[in-house]
Amino acid sequence: MILFERYIGTTMLKGTGTSLVVMVVLLVFFGLIDESEDVGQGNYELGDAFLVALLSAPRYVFEVFPVAALMGSLIGLGAMGEHGELTAMRGSGFSLRQIILAVLKTGLLMMLAVFLFGEFVAPASEQWGEQHRTEQLEEKVTLKTRYGFWARDGQAFVNIRSILPGTRLEDIFVYEFDDTRQLKLATYAVSAEHRGDHWLMREIRQSEISEEGVRQRRLASARWESILDPGLLNAVVIRPTMLPITELLNYVQVMRRSKLSSIEYEVAFWLKVATPLATMVMLFVAIPFVLAHQRHVSMGQRVFLGLVLGMAFYLLSRGMSYVAVVYEVNPMVSALAPAMFFLLIGFSVLHRVR
C-alpha cells in the first residue's frame, strides 16, 4: 500500500511541477512584455526588464499553485486511469478512500511547500525586483530592510519605518549631513502626510549638532521638502498579497491604531491562509473528475478541463477579494468561499462515481 501511495504521489508531483513551470514561464514572458514598455526611461534597460520579470516568478508560483496542482493531478491521475492503473489498484484491494488519502498526503507536502514559499521566497524576490526597478527608473538609491525604507535625499538620509496607504508615513528619521560629511541635524517625526508639493510632519523631535554641543527642540508640525514623492514610495512597497503573515498582522494593527481602513490587508492575510488550503481542495477535486472518465477522455480534454476549472477558481478568488475590499465583506468568508465552493463540487461528483 505504501508503494501505491508513493507512486500516486510521485505522479501527481511530476504533473504539478510540469504544469507550474509552463504557467510561470508564460506569466514571466507576459510580464517581460509589460516591463518592456518602460525600457528607455532613466537607466531602465532591457536587461533590467528581464531581471524584474524574472524576480516576479516566485509571486506567480504562489498565486497559480492551486491551479497547477489541479491541472497536474488531472494529467497525472488521468494518465494512470487511461492506462488502467487506477482500476488495477482498486482491483487489488486499494480502495477509493485510500486513493483519496494518498492524494491528500501528497497535498499536505504541497500545502507546506507553498506556504513556506509564500512566506519567505516570494516577498523577498518581489522586494528585490521592485527596488531594482525603482532605482533604475527614478535614478534614486533606495533600500528596503527589516528596519524600514531607506533613501538618500540630497545630503540627507531618510529612514521610514511604516509606509501606509493614502500617502501617509509613520516613524520617520531624517539624518542631515554637512559638506564635510558630519552629522548636523537628526530629526524624528511620528507621522507625515503628503500635501501637494511637500510633506507635513507631525510631532517632531530634532537634535541639532554643532561644535558648541547638541541642541534639542520639539515641534508640533513642520513642512518637509523632499524628493521622495508618493509614487516612489508606493513603488517600493510590496503589494499586500505578497507580505508575510506576520507583517500583514502588523500592518492591520498599525492601520487600526491610525484609524485607517485595514480591509485590504485583512483580505490579503486570509488569502495567504486560503491559498495552501485551496491546493488541497484542488487535488481533491481532481479525483472524482478522473474516476468518472478514466478511459474516455483524452489528454487534451483533461488539460482543457483543468484550464477551465483552474481559471474559474482563480477568477472567483480574485473577484471575491475585490468584493471584500469594495463592499467590506468579511475577509475570511471572501477568501475561503471559492475553495469551499469547489470542495462541494468535488463531493458532488465523487458521490456519483462511488
C-alpha positions in Angstrom: 0.0 0.0 0.0 2.9 2.4 0.8 4.3 1.6 -2.6 1.0 2.6 -4.3 0.8 5.8 -2.2 4.4 6.8 -3.3 3.6 6.0 -6.9 0.4 8.2 -6.8 2.3 11.0 -5.0 5.2 10.9 -7.5 2.9 11.0 -10.5 1.0 14.0 -9.0 4.2 15.9 -8.2 5.6 15.4 -11.7 2.3 16.6 -13.3 2.0 19.6 -10.9 5.7 20.6 -11.5 5.3 20.4 -15.3 2.1 22.5 -15.2 3.6 25.0 -12.8 6.7 25.5 -15.0 4.6 26.1 -18.1 2.3 28.5 -16.4 5.1 30.5 -14.7 7.1 30.7 -17.9 4.1 32.1 -19.8 3.4 34.7 -17.0 7.1 35.8 -16.9 7.0 36.2 -20.7 3.9 38.4 -20.4 5.5 40.3 -17.5 8.5 40.9 -19.7 6.3 42.4 -22.4 4.7 44.6 -19.9 8.0 45.8 -18.4 9.5 46.5 -21.8 7.1 49.5 -22.1 9.3 51.3 -19.5 12.6 50.4 -21.3 14.5 53.7 -22.1 13.2 55.6 -19.1 16.0 56.7 -16.8 18.6 53.9 -16.7 16.0 51.1 -17.2 17.2 48.8 -20.0 16.0 45.5 -21.5 18.3 43.6 -19.1 16.7 45.3 -16.2 13.2 44.5 -17.5 14.1 40.8 -17.9 15.5 40.7 -14.3 12.4 42.4 -12.9 10.1 39.9 -14.8 12.2 37.0 -13.6 12.1 38.1 -10.0 8.3 38.1 -10.3 8.3 34.4 -10.9 8.1 33.4 -7.2 4.9 35.5 -6.9 3.4 33.8 -9.9 4.3 30.4 -8.3 2.4 31.2 -5.2 -0.6 32.7 -7.0 -1.1 29.9 -9.5 0.0 26.9 -7.4 -3.6 25.7 -6.7 -4.4 25.8 -10.4 -1.2 24.0 -11.3 -2.0 21.4 -8.6 -5.4 20.8 -10.2 -4.0 20.5 -13.7 -1.1 18.3 -12.6 -3.4 16.0 -10.8 -5.9 15.7 -13.7 -3.0 15.0 -16.0 -1.1 12.6 -13.7 -4.1 10.7 -12.3 -5.8 10.8 -15.7 -2.8 9.1 -17.3 -3.0 6.4 -14.6 -6.7 5.9 -15.3 -6.2 5.8 -19.0 -3.6 3.1 -18.6 -5.8 1.1 -16.3 -3.5 1.6 -13.3 -6.2 3.0 -11.0 -8.6 0.1 -12.0 -5.8 -2.4 -11.2 -5.1 -0.7 -7.8 -8.8 -0.9 -6.9 -9.0 -4.5 -8.0 -6.0 -5.4 -5.8 -7.8 -4.0 -2.7 -6.6 -0.3 -2.9 -10.0 1.4 -2.1 -11.3 4.7 -3.2 -10.8 6.0 0.3 -7.1 5.0 0.2 -6.6 6.7 -3.2 -8.1 9.9 -1.7 -5.8 9.6 1.4 -2.8 9.0 -0.9 -3.6 12.2 -2.8 -4.2 14.3 0.3 -0.9 13.1 1.9 0.9 14.4 -1.1 -1.3 17.5 -0.8 0.0 18.1 2.7 3.5 18.3 1.4 2.5 20.7 -1.3 0.5 22.8 1.1 3.5 23.2 3.4 5.8 24.0 0.4 3.5 26.7 -1.0 3.0 28.2 2.5 6.8 28.5 3.1 7.3 29.7 -0.4 4.8 32.5 0.0 6.2 33.5 3.4 9.9 33.6 2.7 10.8 33.4 -1.0 8.1 35.4 -2.9 8.2 38.5 -0.7 12.0 38.8 -0.8 12.1 38.3 -4.5 9.3 40.8 -5.1 11.1 43.3 -2.9 14.4 43.0 -4.8 12.6 43.3 -8.1 10.7 46.5 -7.1 13.7 48.0 -5.6 15.9 47.5 -8.7 13.1 48.7 -10.9 12.7 51.9 -8.9 16.4 52.6 -8.7 16.8 52.3 -12.5 13.6 54.3 -13.4 13.9 57.0 -10.8 17.7 57.1 -10.7 17.5 57.3 -6.9 19.1 54.9 -4.5 16.6 53.2 -2.2 16.7 50.2 0.1 14.0 48.2 1.9 15.2 46.4 5.0 13.8 44.9 8.2 14.3 48.4 9.7 12.1 50.1 7.0 12.7 52.0 3.9 15.9 53.9 3.3 16.7 56.6 0.7 19.2 59.3 0.0 17.7 62.8 -0.2 20.4 65.2 -1.3 22.8 65.4 1.7 20.3 63.7 4.0 19.5 60.0 4.6 15.9 59.1 5.3 14.6 56.1 7.2 10.8 55.4 7.1 9.6 52.6 9.3 6.0 52.4 8.0 4.5 53.4 4.6 0.7 53.3 4.8 -1.9 53.8 2.0 -3.1 57.3 1.4 0.4 58.8 1.2 0.8 58.5 5.0 4.1 57.8 6.7 4.9 56.8 10.3 8.1 56.8 12.3 10.3 58.9 10.1 14.0 59.5 10.8 16.0 62.1 8.8 19.8 62.4 9.2 21.2 65.6 7.5 25.0 66.0 6.9 27.2 69.0 6.0 29.8 69.2 3.2 32.4 67.5 5.4 30.0 64.6 5.9 29.5 65.4 9.6 26.0 64.9 11.1 24.4 68.3 11.7 20.7 67.6 12.3 18.8 64.5 13.3 15.0 64.6 13.0 12.3 62.2 14.1 8.6 62.6 13.3 5.8 60.4 14.5 3.9 60.8 11.1 3.9 62.7 7.9 1.3 63.3 5.1 1.8 64.4 1.6 0.3 67.8 0.8 0.6 68.8 -2.8 4.3 69.6 -3.4 5.5 68.9 0.2 5.2 66.7 3.2 3.7 67.8 6.5 5.5 66.3 9.5 3.8 66.0 12.9 5.1 65.5 16.5 8.7 66.3 15.7 11.8 66.0 17.8 15.1 67.4 16.5 18.7 67.3 17.6 21.0 70.0 16.1 24.6 69.1 16.4 27.4 71.7 16.4 30.8 72.4 17.9 29.0 74.0 20.9 27.1 70.8 21.6 23.7 69.4 21.0 20.5 71.5 21.0 17.2 69.7 21.1 13.8 71.1 20.2 10.2 69.9 19.7 7.7 71.0 17.1 4.1 70.2 16.7 4.3 70.2 12.9 6.6 71.4 10.1 6.9 71.5 6.3 9.3 68.9 4.9 10.7 69.5 1.4 11.8 66.2 0.0 12.5 64.5 -3.4 10.6 61.5 -2.0 7.3 61.6 -3.8 4.4 59.2 -3.1 4.9 57.5 -6.5 8.4 56.5 -5.5 7.3 55.2 -2.1 4.4 53.3 -3.5 6.7 51.6 -6.0 8.9 50.1 -3.3 6.0 48.9 -1.1 5.3 45.2 -1.6 1.6 44.6 -2.5 -0.3 43.3 0.5 -0.8 39.8 -1.0 2.9 39.3 -1.0 3.7 40.4 2.5 4.5 37.7 5.1 1.6 36.9 7.5 3.4 38.5 10.5 3.9 41.8 8.6 0.3 41.7 7.4 -0.9 41.4 11.0 1.4 44.3 12.0 0.0 46.5 9.2 -3.5 45.7 10.3 -2.7 46.8 13.9 -0.9 49.9 12.8 -3.7 51.0 10.4 -6.4 50.3 13.0 -4.4 52.4 15.5 -4.2 55.2 12.9 -8.0 54.8 12.3 -7.4 53.8 8.7 -9.2 51.1 6.8 -7.3 47.8 7.1 -9.7 45.7 5.0 -7.2 45.3 2.1 -4.6 43.9 4.4 -7.1 41.6 6.2 -8.2 40.2 2.8 -4.5 39.6 1.9 -4.0 37.8 5.2 -6.8 35.4 4.6 -5.8 34.9 1.0 -2.4 33.8 2.4 -4.2 31.3 4.6 -6.6 30.2 1.9 -4.0 29.5 -0.9 -2.4 26.5 0.7 -5.8 25.2 1.7 -7.0 25.7 -1.9 -4.2 23.5 -3.1 -5.6 20.6 -1.0 -9.1 21.3 -2.4 -7.9 21.3 -6.0 -6.2 18.0 -5.5 -9.4 16.5 -4.0 -11.5 17.9 -6.9 -9.3 16.2 -9.5 -10.0 12.7 -8.1 -13.7 12.4 -9.0 -13.3 14.0 -12.4 -10.6 11.5 -13.2 -12.5 8.5 -11.9 -15.7 9.5 -13.7 -14.0 9.3 -17.1 -10.9 7.1 -16.8 -10.7 5.8 -20.3 -13.0 8.0 -22.4 -11.2 11.4 -22.0 -8.0 12.3 -24.0 -5.0 14.2 -22.6 -6.1 17.3 -24.4 -9.6 17.2 -22.9 -8.1 16.8 -19.4 -5.8 19.8 -20.0 -8.8 21.8 -21.2 -10.9 20.7 -18.2 -8.1 21.7 -15.9 -7.7 25.1 -17.5 -11.5 25.8 -17.3 -11.7 24.7 -13.6 -8.5 26.4 -12.7 -9.4 29.7 -14.4 -12.8 29.6 -12.8 -11.3 29.2 -9.4 -8.6 31.9 -10.0 -11.2 34.4 -11.3 -13.6 33.6 -8.5 -10.9 34.0 -5.8 -9.8 37.4 -7.2 -13.3 38.5 -7.7 -14.2 37.7 -4.1 -11.2 39.6 -2.8 -12.2 42.7 -4.8 -15.8 42.4 -3.5 -14.5 42.2 0.1 -12.3 45.3 -0.3 -15.0 47.4 -2.1 -18.0 46.3 0.0 -16.2 45.4 3.2 -17.4 41.8 3.2 -15.9 39.6 5.9 -12.3 38.9 4.7 -12.3 35.3 6.0 -15.5 34.4 4.2 -14.4 36.0 0.9 -11.1 34.2 1.0 -12.4 30.8 1.9 -15.6 30.8 -0.1 -14.1 29.8 -3.5 -12.3 26.8 -2.0 -15.4 25.7 -0.1 -17.5 26.0 -3.3 -15.1 23.8 -5.3 -14.9 21.4 -2.4 -18.7 21.0 -2.6 -18.4 20.4 -6.4 -15.8 17.7 -5.6 -18.0 15.9 -3.1 -21.0 16.1 -5.5 -19.0 14.5 -8.4 -17.4 11.9 -6.0 -20.9 10.8 -4.8 -21.8 9.9 -8.4 -18.7 7.7 -9.1 -18.7 5.7 -5.8 
